[in-house]
Amino acid sequence: MLDIPLHTGAQHPDLLWVLVPSILSFVAGLGLGSFSDRVRSWVRPQRAVSND
């Protein structure tokens, strides 16, 4: 039963430096995923197709 708390990494001395960047990159990924259509249209605008 004591093996589980030992393997969670909760006693890692730099746990804050591991968690903060991972949470920030997760939130950035969610933001890019939710606005991917807007970002894609900003980077590559759609060109109008002419019927000539």
Beta strands, then each sheet from edge to edge (+ up, - down):
end
